[in-house]
Amino acid sequence: MTNGVSREAAQRSPFPGRLRWALTSLGAAAALVACGGGGSGDDPEPEPEPPAPVATTLTGTAATGAPFAGAALQVTDASGASVCETTTAADGSFSCTLAPTAARPLVLRAARDDQMLYSATAATGDTRANVTPLTTIIAARLAPNGDPSKLAAAPQSVTAAALQAQSSALLAALQPLLTALGLTIDPIAGALTADGTGQDKLLDSISVTVQPSGTAANIEVTVKTVPTDAGAQPEPLKFSSSDATLPTVSSAVVAALAPVPAPSRVADLFKRLNDCYALPLTQRVDSATSDTTSAIGTASNVKAAVCRGLFQNSDPATFLSNKVGVGRNANNGGAFASLFRYGATGLQWTPGEVEFFRANGDMVISYKWVDTVGNQDFDLLAAHADADGTLRLVGNSNTYPVTIRPFSEDRDLLNTPAFSYYTTGYNIQVDNRTANGVSIFSKVMVTSPLGLTLTMLPQPGLSYLTIAPDGVTPTGSPVLRLAGAYRDTALAGNPQDKENLVYTTPQYTEAQIAALGNNGVWTIEFFHADSSVPNVVQYYRTVRRAETIGEIRTGRVFAELTPTLRTELVAQSQANGYALFDTPEVAYIDTDAGGDAWTVPSGALAPTSIGILGRAPFGSTTAGQNGARFNDTAGVASTARKTIIYCSAQTSADKHCDASGQGRYAVGTTANMLELWARSPKQIEVSKKAALFKLQ
């Protein structure tokens, strides 16, 4: 017996163990209450309340080496909600206060012009997440089909382990460069100030592209080196977002690493440019008689100290571009002619980054300019560092103007829209220099980085040389197309079968285009009409390669004609495939009611040049399609949506302009194409063609 209950009775208790424990506890509690006790210290502790959710702070720096300043930053949480939208500061930094409900992981996007950087973090609490080309590579390798813009829709891919694995793989590929720079970094959460030190020193030393193609992203990392000679080809690190293992930067590339200046040095050059152009015209040049009338003059007329100090030895006469010195003539010709133009007062120069180096140590820097009425563009300039690190403007060693840029094209066939298509290639612009109305060139031979040689020939009505595939018969185009494809992926065949443009033979595959290097070096040899003049050889290095068709489909957005103008152009041209000038007139690029001619969708570059292409009259006002080709263009502000194009004859043999002048087109001239053109910060030409002719 125990307390009056036998062991047998206790073992036969009718209550299950859990209930028996509860009843015992209740009995003990009752006894305590009956005795008036306050507690014995043996009571079970209540479960603690979970801490209330609190707001957290997300900070970081967006940089490409240079600060990614003024970029629109958006943060998306695991639910797909946008939890922060802000603008990066002048130094690229940003800070967001995130609501307690913001669910991890977070995906970050920084956008400026047509450039986008991505990053991600799975960390909780107050967090640092940088947004750089390196983090964009990591985001692409985690995203569906390698497209970092799709990562926010796949938050399950963003885990701490996955981010660490991809970061480690990327750093292993870059380790020889990191060792040479004496760096150990954390791309996502590590300290980053865009001042040329620490992680930013690595970003300054490389150029990165991440280009989604629809199935994966094509990725290239190019180390900025000083080449051994002007024709030396760089050795980029190329891989796909889907590759299991990554290649490693070679020791030879690391040994040639260039002395890239800190972003502050580059910013100082552009501040001095802004200071110079902030001065009234009469203070910039002593040949100006008024601040509202453009001046004529030479390098010796540049008088402002801040303007002269832009050039080596503070002497503008040291600057030669294509053998042309600083100045402005009556035809607005001359290097840095803008110094002599009143309309350039207040011009704003914004630095991009050092893109590459020449064999002599000069560096080529990308930049953006914007004038006071809204005109803007992206371009390149060259500089050299003084002994104290100050950057001064330098020209080039070229004799003739040449540009070779990637060319991404949307050919919109207004009268046969089923055959509209994309092309990709290079626009090889060799100026058609003339003397007494006749070209000074017999031909120009252009050799690509892969050894393809092209013959280019002058034509009377064109301002540029055109490609002659057989070496004898010129076409109407300077564009070498690597590939073309119909917009409609279900349409069989290739656009080359419909329209006789200049393509490589055979066309390049997507893999072959992706294998091209961003910084390919082209060789240009000039043959003179006067055979006694020696040939001239020049080199041109691109900043980006041609885009693949898949990259154009996936990421390239084009300006568009307004529906009203499209309807009107079709009505004018559907019978013959061209618009006819039946009276002498300038070309109004707008609707019949004076409305807008084009729109700029989100993500598209605003056109900065509008052109018309066509043929001069031939025999009668209805046979213009048989006349000589012409092209005329007009620069426009990025805010413009309509313009006027004036006729401009290239040579005395060019008959498409009316003899009375005033920029009017001759009766019988026909126009069969309108072009909306823009140039990206990385020098990719983006061309929207609205064609009136018909394909069958």
KOLGURO-470334 format. One record per residue: x, y, z of N, C-alpha, C in turn; residue in one letter. Coordinates in steps of 0.02 Angstrom, whole numbers, plus 50000, padded with zeros to 5 digits. Atoms other than C-alpha are relative to their C-alpha. Layout:
N
XYZXYZXYZA/...
This chain:
696
500434994050000500005000050000500455006350000M/499664993550001500605017549960499465005349999T/500534994949993499515031850021499304997049990N/500645003250002498095019350033499834997049933G/500135002850066498265013549852500514994549987V/499545005650012498974996649810500395001149936S/499594999450060500364995249681499604997549940R/500395002950055499194984449577499485005049976E/500514995150018497834997749584500315005849961A/499674994550035499075011149534500174998249928A/499825002150068499635001149384499394999349956Q/500615000950039497824998949331499605006549993R/500364993650004497375017349334499655000649932S/500374999550063496015020549204500195006049957P/499834994050038496795037149150500654999149961F/499375000450038498085038049012500515004650032P/499454996449967499785044849060499965007549993G/500014992850011499575062148980499465003350043R/500554997149961497885065149064500164999450075L/499835000949929498525057949229500475005650022R/499534994649983499945070849223499635006750007W/500374993849998498725084749189499595000550064A/500414999949940497575079749332500435001150061L/499554999149944499045078549449500215007350006T/499794992949999499605095949398499445004450024S/500574996149978497855102749423499914999350075L/500075001149927497785094649595500515003950039G/499474996349965499445102349643499845007450000A/500174992950003498865119149584499445001750049A/500564998849953497255117549684500255000250072A/499735000249932498235113049840500355006550016A/499654993749988499325128549819499515005750012L/500504994749991497805139449800499684999550069V/500325001049935497005131549952500445002350057A/499534998149947498555134950055500215007249996C/499804993050008498745152549990500705001049977G/499304999450022500485148949918500065003849935G/499894996050061501235159949783500394996449947G/499615003550051502315147149690500624997250030G/499445003549972503705135049722500635000649959S/499414999750043504895139149578500044994149953G/499995005950044504485122449494499485000549945D/500534999450051503095129149381500315000249930D/499744999550069503345126849192499975007349976P/499964993150025503925143249108499545000849939E/500414998950060502715150848980500455001149939P/499634998950062503285151248797500115007449988E/499884992850011504135168048757499645002349936P/500314997150059503245179448634500545001249947E/499504998650052504135180348465500115007549995P/499874992850004505005197048438499595003249943P/500394996550051503995209748341500445001549940A/499614998450060504585211948160500215007450001P/499754993150002505655227548136500245001749931V/499734997750064506175237847988500754998849999A/499295001150009507915234347919500275004749947T/499684995550047509165244147817500424996149950T/499605002950054509895238947650500445005549971L/499534995150027511455248347596500454996649949T/499535002850048512725246147458500265005449954G/499734995450050513645253947312499914996949931T/500055002150070513265252747127500595003149963A/499404997450033514855254247024500214995349945A/499695003950054515685248446865500765000950003T/499354997149993517345254946928499885007350014G/500284993449988516675272446906499344999150038A/500655000549966515165276047017499444999549949P/500595000650043513535270646936499505005050027F/500374994549970512815287446983499355001449963A/500634998150031511035293046952499604994249971G/500365005950025510425275346920499374998850040A/500625001849966508655269946961500094993150032A/499905006349964508825256547096499334997450024L/500625003349977507405244247128500194993650036Q/499895006149961507365230547260499354996250002V/500585004450001506165215847243500094994650052T/499925005149949505815203947386499744993349975D/500165006950019505395185347386499284999349977A/500705000450022503545188747360499895003149931S/500064996650064503895198447201499815007350006G/500194993149989503455215047280500615004549997A/499474995050000504515230547251500015003250069S/499974997649931505105235347425500445006150008V/499614993949998506255249747381500115002549929C/499834996750063506445261947237500345006650017E/499624994149984507785275147248500495001449943T/499504998150051509175283647148500694999950032T/499335000249972511015280447175500315006950001T/499694993449990512045295147237500585001049952A/499454998450045513485303547147500584995150008A/499465004949989514695290947225499764992849991D/500275006650013513565276347178499674996750060G/500275003149940512995273047356499245000650001S/500734999849991511195269547407499834997250069F/500255002649937510185265847563499254999549996S/500725001249999508455258447583499794997850070C/500315002649940507385256347737499444995349979T/500475005250022506435240047713499484998750055L/500545001349953504765236947796500094993150032A/499945006549967504635222547921499734994249957P/500305005350041503615212947792500424998049940T/499575001650058505015212847662500314993050010A/499795007049993505365194347633500644998849961A/499385001950034507095187747594499894993749959R/499434996050024507935184647474499785006349964P/500124993750035508085201647391500405000049935L/499664999250064508525205147209500025007449984V/499904992850013509235222147161500155001149926L/499864997950068509265230846993500145007549999R/499824993050010510145247246949500015001349925A/500084998650072509685254846779500175007249985A/499844993350024510415269746686500104999649925R/500005000450073510175273346501499784993049981D/500205006950016510155255746426500444995050036D/499575004449961511385248546554499644997950064Q/500315002649939510765237346694500494995550037M/499605004249956511675229546842499534996650049L/500435003949955510965216146957500414997350058Y/499705003249942511315208647127499464996550040S/500495003549958510485197947260500324998650068A/499775001849934510615193947444499464995950036T/500465004049959509845181047560500085001750074A/499864998249931510495189247719499395003450032A/500554996949963509265194847854500295005750042T/499784994449960509325210047966500285005549956G/499674994850038510295225447915500514996849954D/499635003750052511155220447753500375004849954T/499654996550053512455226447629499984995749938R/500005003550064512275221647446500225004849946A/499754995850055513335229647309499684997949934N/500275001450066512755230647129500545001949949V/499434998950044514175228647004499984995149941T/499965005150052514645219246846500144993150027P/499865006549970515305205346958499364996950029L/500625002749972513655203447052499504998549944T/500445001650056512775203946883500174993249971T/499805006750022513775188646830499704994850047I/500275004749951513255179846991499254999349992I/500725000150010511435184646963499824996149937A/500155003550063511485178146784500094992550008A/499875007249991512195161346839499484996750045R/500545002749958510755159346962499315000649966L/500654998450029509365165846849499784995049947A/500255004450054508235155846730500285002449933P/499724998650066509065154946558500535005450001N/499464995249996510455166146621499805007249996G/500244993150006509375181746616499915003050069D/500054997349931509685191846776499365003950011P/500644996449991508095201846743499454995350022S/500515004949980507135185746777500134997150069K/499835003049936507975181946943499495001750054L/500494998149950506685191447045499394995449999A/500575004650006505375179246980500184992950020A/499785006649979506395164347040500385000450066A/499654999049936506805168247223500274993650030P/499765006349973507035149747261500724998749980Q/499305001050022508695150847167500495003950042S/499564995549962509365164047285500044997850072V/499865002249932510025155347439500705002250019T/499334998149978511525159647545500524995349971A/499525004950026512375143647489500135001049925A/499934999150072512035146847304500405006349984A/499634993750011512665164747314500734999050016L/499315001149980514235159147404500364995749948Q/499685004550048514575145247278500175003849935A/499884996350062514405156747127500535005450010Q/499494994949985515435170447210500694996850002S/499355003549995516825158047249500264997949931S/499805002150067516835151347071500265005849958A/499794994150038516965168746997500675002650026L/499374997649973518355173947115500584995449983L/499475004850021519325158047072500225001549929A/499834998450069519245162846888500435006349996A/499644993750000519915180146930500605000050047L/499505000149947521175174447062500695002749978Q/499354997150019522765178246961500005007649999P/500054992750000522165196146939499935002750071L/500074997949930521635197547121500674999850036L/499345000649969523355191447175500465005749978T/499574994650025524225204147063499815006750030A/500234993749971523155218047136500035000050077L/499965000549927523395211747315499335000450034G/500684999249974521535209847345499694993450022L/500465005349980520365198347440499325003450008T/500634996250001518555203247410499404995550010I/500675003050000516745198747440499585004349953D/500334995650049515845205047283499345002850024P/500674997849982514115206047361500005004250064I/500084996849935514295210747544500625003850023A/499384996849979516085217447549499985007549994G/499954992750005516585235447573500165002049929A/499894997550067516535245247411499895007549998L/500044992850013516915263547380500305001149931T/499784999150069517075269047199500545005349996A/499454995249997518745277647227500664997149975D/499395002950027519985265947142500394995850049G/499665004249951520445256447300499584993950015T/500365005949980519975239347367499664996649941G/500385003550053518635230247267499935004349937Q/500084995650058518445245547156500614999849955D/499395000650040520245243347098499934994349950K/500135005650046519725226647024499505002149946L/500504997950049518175234146941500305004849949L/499674995450047519255247946865500424996249949D/499525003650041520415234746792499684995349949S/500345004750045519095224646698499415003349966I/500624998150035517685226946574499584993749995S/500445005949995516185215146592499375001149959V/500665000050032514695211046482499644993550017T/500455005749988513245199546525499415000949954V/500514999050052512095197146375499564993849993Q/500475005650007510585185546390499804999049927P/500165001650070510185176646227499354996249993S/500625003950002508575167646275500084993150028G/499875006749972509385151246327500545000350054T/499474999149951510895157346427500265007149990A/499684993550008511935173046452500714999049975A/499314999950023513525176046354500385005150042N/499644995849952514795183046477500725000949977I/499304998550017516455191646441500305004550052E/499604995849955517755198546560500655001649964V/499394997950034519145208546477500425004150048T/499544996349957520635214146579500295005849959V/499734994150034521225231746533500764999750001K/499285000850007522985229546469500285005249952T/499664995950050524255239746372500244995349945V/499825004850054524395230746202500725001149977P/499314999650023526095227046127500075004349938T/500004995650059525635236045965499285001649981D/500674997650018524155244645881499554994649973A/500415005250029523575228845794499904993950043G/500055005849956523685216945942499294998850023A/500675001749978522075207745983500004998350075Q/500045001749928521545206746168499804992750010P/500165007049982521265190146258499475000050054E/500534999749949519565190846345499874993150031P/500245005949967518885178146468499274999249982L/500695000750024517285171446389499714993350025K/500345006049978516025159046459499255001249999F/500734999649999514165155346470499764999550072S/500295000449933513055157346621499854992850020S/500175007049986512675138746606500624995550007S/499405004049995514495132846608500104997650072D/499895002849934514875121246753500655002750031A/499374997349975516675127546769500195006149959T/499814993850032517435144246725500745000049982L/499294999450016519065148046635500345005050048P/499624995749955520435157546725500415005249961T/499604994750032521285173946681500724997649994V/499325002550012522975170146604500525004650032S/499454996149970524615175746682500275005149951S/499764995250050525115184146518499575006349998A/500454994349999523585195246524500135004250063V/499884996449937523905199746706500655003949997V/499354996750004525715204146665499965006549961A/500074994050042525115217246539499495004950028A/500524995949968523895225446662500175007549992L/499914992850011523665244046623499945003950065A/500064995649940523865258046752499365004149996P/500644996650006522025262446759499955005550054V/500054994649950521765279446844499394999150044P/500575000249954520625281146994499425004049969A/500574996350026518845287046954500035007550013P/499964992949984519235303647038500425003749947S/499594996950052520575307046906499595001049936R/500424999550059519345303646766499475005450011V/500514995049985518005314146852500305007049997A/499684993450002519255328546867500055002649928D/499964997950071519525328746677499325002749976L/500664997950024517655330046646499745006150038F/500184993849965517435343246781500335005949965K/499664994550035518735353846690499685001349932R/500384999050061517795350946527499375004150013L/500624996349983516185356946609500165007350019N/499804993249981517095372046683500165004249939D/499834996550062517755376646511499375002049963C/500604998650040516075375246424499485004150037Y/500444995649962515205384746564500155007349985A/499814993150015516135400346507499645002549938L/500284997250062515325412046381500514999449943P/499585001150058516005410446205500585004949997L/499474995050006516985426746211500554999050051T/499485001649951517915420346364500384993749981Q/499665006250022518315403546283500505001449945R/499574998850059519045410146119500025007549986V/499944992850012519715427346074499805002149930D/500244998250066519085426445895499255001249999S/500724998949996517275427645954499855007450010A/500204993049993516445444645933499365000750040T/500634999949963514855439846024499914993250033S/500155006449966514245426646146499434996349967D/500575003150034512805422846028500124998949926T/499825001250069513735420945864500624995549998T/499445004750002514875406045829500605003349966S/499394997050023516685410245794500384995449954A/499525003650040518015404945670500675000850034I/499354999249970519755401345731500394993550002G/499555005849994521185389445769500184999050073T/499795001649932522025382145922500285006250036A/499704994149970522925398645951499485004850028S/500544995549977521245407345980499674997650064N/500275002349936520805396646131500375003750055V/499654995749952521165408746273499884998450073K/500155001349929520325402946434500494994850027A/499505004649971521595394646548499714993150013A/500295006549985520385380946599499894996049937V/500095003550064520065376946415500674997749973C/499345001850024521905377146367500294994350042R/499745005149956522295366246518499714993149988G/500275006650017521245352246446500494995949959L/499555003250048522645348446323500714999450028F/499325001049977524425342446345500395006549997Q/499594993949995525635356146399499575006349998N/500474994450003524075367346410500025003449932S/499944997450068524245369346222499534996249954D/500475003550045522745365146111500324997949934P/499685001750063523945364545962500304993050002A/499735006849995524585347746028499484994849980T/500555004750013522885339945988499864999649925F/500175001350070522635332145815499564993949997L/500455005750011521185320945768499914999149925S/500025001250072521295313145595500365005549962N/499584994850029522655326045556499685006850000K/500354993549995521445340145597500115002850069V/499864996849937521885352545733499395003250031G/500544996549964520815361545862499835006449963V/500224993950034519795375245779499324999149968G/500635000450036518265379045675500055004349938R/500014996250062518115384045493499285001849982N/500664997550020516655391345397499504994349990A/500445005850009515955373845367499914996050064N/500065003149934515985369845554500484994150008N/499505005349995517485358445526500555001750048G/499454999049954518885356045650499914995750062G/500025003849938519345346145805499785004650057A/500284995949946518415352445959499725006649974F/500324994050028517475364645847499485002950048A/500514997649952516205365745989500275005650044S/499724994549961517415377146082499835006849969L/500124993850036516995390245949499265001149985F/500714999450014515105387545944499635002650061R/500384997249944513945398046051499504995050027Y/500495004949978512685383846056500284994750046G/499685004949955513955373146151500105002750070A/499934997249932513995385046299499514996550047T/500415003849952513345375546450499994992649987G/499975007250014513745358646373500244996250062L/499825004049942513815345346509500304993449977Q/499635006250015515065331046500499974995550060W/500045004849945514775315546606500444994049984T/499555005550015516145302346619499664993250004P/500195007049994515815284046585500564996450036G/499435003449969517375273646615500564999249949E/499445001550045519085269746544499844993349966V/500215006050037518675257146407500604995649981E/499415003850018520405252046344500605004749993F/499384996150008522205257646319500304998849931F/499625000750061523225260846163500714997750017R/499325002549989524985253946140500465005350029A/499574994749974525735270946182499805002350070N/500224998249932524825271646350499425004750003G/500604995950000523425283246296499404995750019D/500605003649981521745278246368499405002949963M/500624998050034520045278846281499444999650051V/500504999349948518625284746392499315001249969I/500684998850023516755283646361499695005850039S/500324994449967515655298546402499325001449968Y/500644997650025513955306546380500025007750000K/500074992750000513645324546327499275001849991W/500674997350005512045334546344500055007649995V/499984992750006511785352346283499385003150032D/500524996549963510605365446350499314999449969T/500665000850031509205361546226499794992749996V/500215006949996509175342846257500334995249951G/499635004650042510305335846121500504996250043N/499535004049962511365321646187500254994349958Q/499735005950033512455307346132500544996950045D/499465003549965513755294846193500584999449951F/499435000450045515515294846124500624998250040D/499355001849971517355291646159500485005849991L/499444995450008518855302846189500624996650028L/499375002849978520685299246220500365004850046A/499634995949952521765305446364500654996650018A/499365002649976523515303446431500125002950069H/499874997749932524075304746612500675003450004A/499374996649985525385317646660500364996250056D/499615003149947526745312946784499645000350067A/500364999449937525625319146925499324996649999D/500635003550005524145308846863499445004049969G/500514995950031523175323346787499894997749928T/500165002350067522275317846628499935005949953L/500044994950052522475328346470499754996849936R/500275002550062521585326446304500554999249948L/499545001250055522565318846160499584997949940V/500355002150061522065315645980500174992849983G/499825006750022522475300445876500545000649946N/499485000150051523785295345751499714998849930S/500335001650064522495293145612500065005849951N/500024995150054522485301945446499295001449978T/500684999350026520665298745399499494997750053Y/500525002049953519035297545500499724993149983P/500305006650006518445279645527499674998350066V/500295003249941517225271945650499734993249979T/500285006750011516765253545661499634998150064I/500405001349940515345249945780499524994149988R/500525005150005514195235245816499345003149977P/500604997350031512555237245725499424995250011F/500595004149987510895230345789499415003349967S/500494997050045509465232945667499334996350002E/500685002450009507585230845661499745002949935D/500244997850065507035231745479499254998649996R/500735000449997505175235345484499725001249930D/500264999450068504395231945313499275002050003L/500684997349989502855243145318499494997049952L/500475002550050502075236445158499984992449995N/500015007349997502545218245185500234997950070T/499785000949930502595216645376500174992850018P/499855006949983502655197645376500744998549993A/499305001350013504445198845314500465004650041F/499584995849957505065211245446500514995650036S/499475004449973506705205345520500545004050037Y/499434997249964508235208345630500644998249963Y/499335001750022510035209445575500505002250053T/499464997949955511665210845670500655000149960T/499374999550036513385215945611500405006050023G/499584994249985514565230745601499895005549948Y/500044994250044514345248145528500705002849991N/499314998050014516015252245445499975006849964I/500074993350027515985271045421500685002949982Q/499394996950026517405277245311499775006249961V/500234993850033517135295445262500235000249927D/499844999250071517075298645075500325006949990N/499644993750008518405312245070500025001949926R/500014997950070518275322644911500465006049990T/499634994150022519315335444817499735002049933A/500314997650062518495346144683499414995649979N/500605003950014516935335444697500134992749984G/499835006950018517855318944668500354996750060V/499715003549944518335305744797500764999449992S/499275000750003520185305144842500214992750005I/499845007049991520075286244868499824996049937F/500195004850051520125272544737499654994150034S/500335005249961519675259744871500305000150070K/499755001049931519885255545055499894992750017V/500045007149980520265237945118499954999650075M/500145000649928519565233445289500054992650019V/499905006949977520125217745382499744999350071T/500315001049934519105211245530500484996550047S/499575003549952519855203945691500094992649984P/499945007150018519535186545619500304998949931L/499645000850063520435190045456499575000749938G/500434998950058518935193645342500175006849969L/499814993850033519445206745212499455002349954T/500534996950040518195218645131500295005649958L/499834994250042518375230844986499445005150006T/500494994649994517505247545009500165005249947M/499924995550057517215259644865499575006350008L/500414993849998516605277744847499455000049948P/500544998750048514975282644763499835007350001Q/500094992850005514515300144702499515003050050P/500524996949958512945302944808500054998550073G/499985002349931513515295444972500595003150037L/499484997049957514515302945116500484994950027S/499595005449974515285286045157500164995249944Y/499845005350048516125271845063499554994050014L/500435005849993515105256145032500384993649984T/499685006550009515545237745031499894997549929I/500045003250065515915229444865500194992750010A/499845007049984515775210644896500464996749950P/499565002950051516615206344731500635004149988D/499424995750008517905220144750499945005149944G/500084995750059517215229344597499355003950002V/500664997150004515355232744613499775002450068T/500204997649934514865244144758499264998750014P/500705000349978513265241244856499815006950025T/500204993549972512305255144941500135000550074G/499975000349927512815250445117500724999050024S/499365001449967514335251245232499944994850055P/500125004649945513565238445349500144992849979V/499865007150009514295220945356499564996250049L/500465003849958512915209645420500274992950011R/499765006749983513435193845510499434994949997L/500575004650000511685186445521499365004049997A/500674997250002509845190045493499494994750017G/500535004749983508245182145555499335003650002A/500674997049998506385185545534499785001150072Y/500314999049934505475192945682499574993950018R/500445005849990504225178745661500434993749997D/499565005949997505215163545718499704994049963T/500325005650036503955152145631500085000649924A/499934998950072504355159645460500634996649974L/499435003850026505475148245358500445004549957A/499544996450043507005154245265500395005450037G/499584994749972508175168845291499885006549962N/500134993650035507935187445252500485001349942P/499534999050054509475186945141499714997549934Q/500315002650061508425177045018499525005149969D/500504995250023507215191745005500325006849981K/499714993450011508355206945011500764999349993E/499305001050017510085208044935500455004950037N/499544996049960511115215645076500664996350007L/499345003049995512935212245118500054995950064V/499905004649944513145197045231500664996349992Y/499445004650005514625186245273499754993649966T/500195006350033514635170145174500444994350028T/500705000249979514055159545258499885004850058P/500164995949942513135169345391500294996850063Q/499745002549936513835167945567499444996650040Y/500465003149952513005156345691499995004250064T/500044996549935512465162645862500644998850040E/499395001649962513975153745939500605003849972A/499444996450030515175161845816499985007550017Q/500054992949981514505179345853500185000850073I/499864999549929514575176146040500744999250015A/499295001149990516385170746020500435006049983A/499634994050018516895187745950500175003950064L/499804996049943517845198846072499705007049997G/500254993249998517145215446130500505005049970N/499494995250020518785224446098500404997649940N/499665002250060519175217545925500345005749964G/499614994950036520495226945823499944998849925V/500085000250072520135230745640500575003849966W/499474996750038521425235645508499695003249938T/500284996350057521005248845376500585002749957I/499484997650045522115252245224499695004249944E/500284995250048521765267345112500435000149937F/499674999550065522195267044926499745006449967F/500184993550027522205284144842499884999849926H/500124999350071521505288944674500635002449964A/499344998050025523175297544647500504994850024D/499585005649981524295282244645500685002050025S/499354997849975525805292844686499995001350076S/500074999049928525125295544862500044993250035V/499925006549967525695281444978499374997850036P/500565002749962524415269945057500075001950074N/500014998449928523905273945236499664994250036V/500285005449960523595260245367499815002650069V/500244998149935522545263445522499684994050035Q/500315005449961521795252845662499415003050039Y/500584997949961520125253645751499804994450048Y/500185004949948519665244945914499295001450024R/500694999249978517845242045959499954999650076T/500135000549928517115243746134499564994050015V/500445005849993515785230246110499984996249934R/500105004050060515525215945989499295000649975R/500695000450026514005213545879499584995650045A/500465004149960512495206845972499774994049959E/500305005750034511835189645930499265001649986T/500724999150013510075188445857499614998650064I/500345001649937509535180246021500055005650050G/499914994449954510255194746120499565005949979E/500444994750024509305207046010499274998550018I/500695001949983507675197446032499875000850075R/500115000349928507925196046221500065006750034T/499864994149961508615212746273499995006749964G/499964993750036508605225846135499305002749985R/500644996750013507135238046127500125005749951V/499914995050053506915249345975499465005450005F/500504994850010506055266045947499504997749947A/500525002150046504435264445848499675006149966E/500414994950032503465274645721499335000550037L/500674999449972501835281845787499514996649953T/500495003350043500305272445723499755004549944P/500254995450052499725288045630500495000749943T/499514999350054501345290445534500064993549961L/499965006550035501425271845495499434999449949R/500585000450045499675272545420500095004649939T/499924995250054500095288045318500554997849951E/499475002250045501725280945250499784994149957L/500265005650040500865264945196499545002649945V/500454997350051499525275045106500385003349943A/499604996550051500865285245014500394995149956Q/499515004250034501945270544964499754993249978S/500205006950012500895254944947499964998449925Q/500055001450071500695256944759500694998649969A/499355000550033502545259144712500584998150046N/499465001749954503555255644870500465005850015G/499604994249983504205273444890499555006150006Y/500344993549997503685291244931500345004649951A/499754995950054503885303444787499975007550017L/500014992749996504385321844795499755002649933F/500274997550064503235329144662500035007649995D/499844992850002503665347144708500655000950039T/499394998849960505315354344774499805001450073P/500214999349930505165352444962500514996950046E/499615003349948506115348445121499604993950024V/500345006049975505705332045208499765001150072A/500294999349934504505334245353499884993150030Y/500085006549967504655319345470499515000950057I/500544999649951502985320645557499374997649965D/500625002150031501165316645524499725005749958T/500304994850042500075326145401499735005850042D/500264994849956499335335645547500545003150044A/499454997249961501055339645617500134996350065G/499915003849939500995326145751500664996350003G/499375003649989502395315445821500104994549948D/499835005150049503315303845703500224993450033A/499775006249968504035291445829499895000450076W/500065000749927503905285246008500624996250025T/499435003449969505215278646129499744995650057V/500255004449947504605263346227500504999550058P/499585001049941505285259546400500574995149982S/499425004250014507045252346386500345001549934G/499704998350065507365259646212500435006350007A/499614993950004508685272546172499625005149957L/500324994850039507965289046112500435001549938A/499614998450061508485292245930500345006850006P/499654993650003509795305845909500165002049928T/499914998550071509865305145719499434996849961S/500535002450043508475303445591500245000549928I/499764999950068508865298845412499484997649950G/500405002950054508015295945246500484997649946I/499615002950054508715285145107499564999349939L/500395000750061508175284544927500435000849938G/499654999450064508635288344747499845006749968R/500084993850038508895303844641499564998749939A/500415000850061507775307144489500404996849944P/499675003250058508125297344331499525000349941F/500384999850063507345302644167499315002950007G/500674997449992505615306544235499825000050074S/500204999649929504705310244397499724993550026T/500285006449976504025292544404500524994449999T/499495005250006505675283444378500575001050051A/499484998449952506605289344532500364993950028G/499685005949972506955271644588500624997949961Q/499425001950039508255270244450500585004850007N/499484995149993509275285444502500534997950051G/499465001349952510855286344608499745000350071A/500205000249930510695282344793500215006450036R/499814994549956510715296044925499824998250072F/500205000449929510665297345115500075006950030N/499994993549965510245312945216499784998850072D/500165000949930510175314345405499925006750036T/500074994149957509685326645541500094997850072A/499945001449929510275326545721499395002850037G/500584997849961508865327845848500144999450074V/499965000749928508705330546034499684993450022A/500285006349976508335315046135499275000750019S/500704998849983506685323146183499565001049938T/500384998650061506175326246001499614993949979A/500405005450027504825315845920499795001449928R/500094998450071504795324245748500565004749980K/499464995750022506015333945640499905001849926T/499974998350071506415341345468500694998049974I/499375001850031507765334345353500085004149936I/499854995950059508585345645225500454996249953Y/499605003450051509325339445062500715002750001C/499304998050001511215339545055500374995949947S/499635003450053512195335444897500714998550022A/499335002049980513805325844925500535002149949Q/499534998350053514645329244757499635003749945T/500314996450056514345339044597499574995349958S/500395004850040513655323044519499364997850035A/500595001949960512325321344655499425004549980D/500564996150029510645326744579499354999450040K/500645001049965509385322844717499755006450033H/500224993749971509325340844781499775004849945C/500264995150048508345354744694500545005349986D/499474995350021509465366744596499935006850034A/500104993549968508705381744685500285000350070S/499715000149933509495376144850499474999950054G/500444999549942508685379645019499834993250030Q/500095006649970508835361245065499414996149975G/500595003450027507395355844955500214994349954R/499865005950043507305339244863499745001349930Y/500184999150070507225338844675499364996149984A/500595003550024505605334044589500224993449969V/499835006650025505665315444551500444996050047G/499625003749949506745311044701499514995650039T/500425004649962506065296044795500354997950065T/499755002549935506265290444976499674993350013A/500295006649988506055272145017500164997350070N/499855002449933506695271145197500115005850047M/499904995349946506645280845359500384996450056L/499605003249947507945277245494499985004150064E/499954997249932507835280845681500624997050031L/499335002549980509615279545747500205002650068W/499734998049935510395279745919500654996150012A/499365003249982512065275145996500004998850075R/500015001749929512225266246163500635002650034S/499404997849964513465271246300500624995849981P/499445004350019514545256546241500084999649925K/499864999150072514505262146059499684994749955Q/500405004250045513225249845990499505004449964I/500484996250039512245257745849499344996149997E/500665003049998510385254245864499585003349945V/500324997250059509455256445700499304997049990S/500685002150018507585255745673499875002549929K/500134998250069507235255545486499264998949984K/500695000650025505485258945420500055000149924A/499905000750072505575252545241499345000249964A/500614999450041504285257145109499994995149942L/499995004850055504865245044975499704993450022F/500345006349986504065227944961500454994049988K/499665006450011504785210644981499484994849981L/500475005250022504005195544898500284993150012Q/
